[in-house]
């Protein structure tokens, strides 16, 4: 390994907590959720937190308890030396995937030796959209460019399902399968290496994902009603059949995750064995009305840059914000279904927005290792019409 490599030493995550009212993680401050995975990361690897050059964290709803650079708050809450800096970034759902990319790129540039990429979101305590405080997110210039107006992610998912012709039955079948795969993985200990138990105020602990529903069937999901239809939207988009429900979407989720990233030289100096290296990165913009299709150009750009063919990649993590998204990606690339979200995706494992990028990284790394494979790809659709894609290479 050379100095120019950015390596992953370890990645951990909390269980995915259901949102209020019955989620066990909803009683825990988000800074404490993130502090817990930071402590676990340094505890498992044995590094002195003082050697960390920076902590880069993702968080989408940076208001209320998640305001004021929550990553720095979590670093202080974890008892790290005050000399360790931290920053919080927002690339919507891809925030912590971008944090990992920035961390690795900092290593590759020589700006960092040791860095932590992480993310947190308590969707129970900082509800999605609450940071907007009812304000319009665009002014006259945006309205002039998009006079009919943009839409929410749920409506974008409806437009994608319509354009690519995914039926309600296909969406529900996929969602049920996601729960089935996640339930099988959990029952067989597939998540044990990445999960960090979270103590609760009642002296208990959460040590398993709350969002997985093992008994989910397509027949049960078919009974749910669409959630994004309004009379105004139905008038604007008369072609839509309104297929997106709570069952074929990712649930409101609380959680945190973190990855220890460093140069190969630093790992050698600290006596640590890297598990993988970052091979390639890509980010792309796309139509902000469809919004969630950026995973297509981002993946194409990544494959072109990496020189690695899709059929050489052992597992793909395509975030399941809504069922049409992985189905769209699979269809466009002719991807092997058995390699796509093989341990279930966000429909079952939750989508704690700012945490999801490093959560996917943890699951992907463990899956590729368990297969005895070499490459893993993750890609994330993001609000506003952007997407990240990352290729990792497992080291033996």
Order of alpha helices (4+ residues) and beta strands (2+ residues): beta-beta-alpha-beta-alpha-beta-alpha-beta-alpha-alpha-alpha-beta-beta-beta-alpha-alpha-beta-alpha-beta-alpha-beta-alpha-alpha-alpha-beta-beta
